[in-house]
Amino acid sequence: MSSRREKLEEFVAADPGDSFSRYALALEFEKEGDDANAVLQFREVIGRDPSYVAAYYHLGKVLARTGHLDEAREVYGKGLLAATAANDQRTLAEIQDALNAIS
């Protein structure tokens, strides 16, 4: 039986443009403690789909947790813009709270 990560990797391989599957894969890497791959996948989601606002929050969170505070601030700033453009008030508030916590 395939692991959840392996199944998500299959989904991403089958459709690299599927933001949801790639985001779920990034979350799985984050859960497994594989921060490097989580960061790569979150960056890929944002690069392919800049309106996928939740990816900014999680990318910033991983960057902040791993001591990359300047990068986290930059990601959170871009996330605030994306969340505002998407009128996503919940994610906007979450990103703002996360940014305030590291500023």
ABEGO torsion letter per residue (X at the ends): XBBAAAAAAAAAAABAABAAAAAAAAAAAAAAGBAAAAAAAAAAAAAABAABAAAAAAAAAAAAAAGBAAAAAAAAAAAAAAAAAAGBAAAAAAAAAAAAAAX
